[in-house]
Amino acid sequence: MSSGPGADSAPAPAIPDSPPAPPRKSSMFSSLKIRNYRLFFIGQVVSNTGTWMQRIAQDWLVLSLTGSSAAVGITTALQFLPMLLFGLYGGVLVDRLPKRPTLLVTQSAMALTGLALAFLTLSGHVQVWHVYVAAFAVGLATVVDNPARQSFVSEMVGPEQLQNAVSLNSANFQSARLVGPAVAGVLITGVGTGWAFLFNGLSFVAPLAGLLLMRGRDLKAVQRAPRGKGQLREGLHYVAGRPDLIWPIVLVGFIGTFGFNFPVWLSAYADDIFHAGAGAYSLFNTLMAVGSLVGALLAARRGTTRLRVLIAAAAAFGLLEIVAAVAPSYWLFALLMVPIGIAGLTVNVTANTAVQMGTDPAMRGRVMALFMMVFMGGTPVGAPIVGWITDAYGPRVSFALGGAVAALAAATIGLVLARIGDLRLSVGWNHGHPSVAFVPRQREQLTAAA
């Protein structure tokens, strides 16, 4: 196994700088100068648009067939259940296999599920269990596809452009989130959900073509892990010995499980609270995507990753969800989706980049599989619970509880990281304005002595 920074020893993490990286100035779109990544990026723009169209159509179809928010939660849970069950094994496979051929297989499998669901819906034979099976099949492909795509980025751009490329991937996904729900809303209300599924199935032609057109000689050589026993345990042991990796993963686990159940909440708000139909559901998702896109572009400009940004964004995300839960009017609720999108995306990108940049390349597939398993795999646990609370006590109670869990997790893990990094909370005044920051204990003691 190749060795990298921090591979053999556990550094003492600190909220201000983890992992350390020299500050640099780069353009917001610098990684797009690399041909292979540019092909990948363009393909993902098309495919992600189709993915968002299918997500909106899938949730609305289930709600239309059953009238139950819990059923929407079950659909979401089935899509993410494979990541919870098999995510770590997917990471082991990704560390062993060449990434580009692996992605050709997984992207083709997801295309077939979209086309199958389109056929069933357009022919008038679709039933709820068909949607459940399709969601589970997509989840199975995602077990390998997600860590493969995450770790393939470093092979395309190298370590110098990794943070920029990760941020642009998120901007790509959120840009598609702007277009996908809007187009899906038009298709659902105009001609039906089946056409959204068809577009998604056909949209995979773009990333498949991009992968086939890449120049293999331009990819960065990465040592693949050989077959061997104990590789899954080795990956878990590696993360357990790195507090700067484990705590961000724990935080996104809490937020992914209880704070990111928007298919349940937004469909219920559109249908039960504001009685505005599929158009409102599409609008809520679109406005959240606006905020997420802003958050992704801001992240692309940052030269370093700081865990203090992660903690602050997670706390803001939870508090904004609580505020949105009690919003009295349709438009106030809708507008709050923008800052929620900014905070949520900042959490995702900051944690993702910190974990990738702090991980040995030979371990990256397993570590990113664990990251995605915790972030996405918590949904099968959280979504049915959130769906049941929504049906039993209403969307407002459910949304507020999700935000409270996210805010509490951010505060708790922030204090844990401060303690590990030997930091202390400092409250005071700076140029006439209140200042709240974590500072090293030694610095505080020296200031008191002076």
C-alpha positions, 0 to 999 in steps of 0.5 A: 500500500502506498503511504500518504500524509497521516497514513501512519499516525493520527494528527491532532485535528483542529477546527481551523485547519484540517487537513492543512493545505497551502492557500492558493488563488485559482479560477473558479473553473480551473479544473475544467481546463483538463480535457478528461474532467471536462468530458466527465463534467459535461456528461454529468450535467446531462445525466444529473438533470435526468436524475433530478427529473426522475427523483421528482417524478418518482416521489410524486408518482408514489404520493399519487398512487398511495396518498401517503408520506410514509410511502414516499419515505419507504421509496427513499429508504429503499433507494439508499438501503443498499448503501447502508448494507453494502456500501463498505464492500463497494468501497473495497471493490472500487479500490481494487478495480479500474475506475473508468470501466467500473463507471461504464457498467454502473452508469449503464445499469442505472440507465436501464432502470430508468428506461424500465420504469418509463415503459411501465409508467407510459404503458399504464401498468405501473404499481407502487411495488415497481417503483420500490424495485426500481429505487432499490436497483438504482441503490445497488448500482450506486453502492459501486458508482458513488465511491468510484465517481468520487475517487475517479475525480483525483485520477482525472485532475490530480491533487492540485485541482481536487478541491476545485473539481469536487466543488464543481461536481457539486455545482454541476449537480445543483445546476441540474437540480435547478433545471431537472425539477422545473422540467419535471414539473412541466412534464408531470402536469402536462403529459405525465411522470413516464416521460421524466423517467424516459428522459432520465434513462436516455440521459445516461448516453452523455456520461457513457460517451464522455467516459469512452472519449477520455484519454487513458494516458492523461489519467493520473496513475493510482496504485490499486489495492490488491486482493486480500483478506481484511481490507474492509477491516483495514479501512475501518481501522484507518478511519478510526485512527484519524479523528480529523476524518471520523468526526466529519463523517459522524456529523454528516451521518446525523445530518444525512439521516435526520436533516436531509429528508426533503422528499418527505417534507417538501412533498408534504408541505406542497400537498398538505400544508399549502395545497399547491400541488406538484408545481409547488413541490418543484418550486421548493426543490428549485429554490433549494437548488439555487442556494446549493449552487451558490454554496458550491460556487463559493466552495470552489473559490476557497483554497483550503478546507476548514472544519470550523466552516463545516461546524458553522454550516451544519449549525446554520442548516439545522436552525434554518430548518427549524425556522422554515418548519414554522413559516406561516406563509407559502412564499416565506417557506419557499424563500427559506429554501435558498439559505437552507440550500447554501448551508446544506451544500456547504456541509456536504462539500466541506466534509467531502473535500476534507475527507478526500484530501486527508486520505491516502489514495490507496484507501480513498475508495473505502473511505469515500464509501464509508462517507457516502454510506453514512451520509446516504445510508442513514436515509433508510433509517431516517426516512421511514421515521420522518415519514411516520412522524409527518403522517402522525404529527404533521410536516411542521413537527417533523421538519422542526425535529430534523433541524433540531437533531442537525443543530444539536449534532453540530454543536456537540461535534464542534465541542468534541473537535475543540477539545481534541484540538486543545481549543477553547471558545472565546467570546469578546469584542473586535472593533466594536463588534461581538466576536465568537471563535475557537482559539488555542488554549495556549494563546488564551493563557498567554493573553491572560498572563500579559 
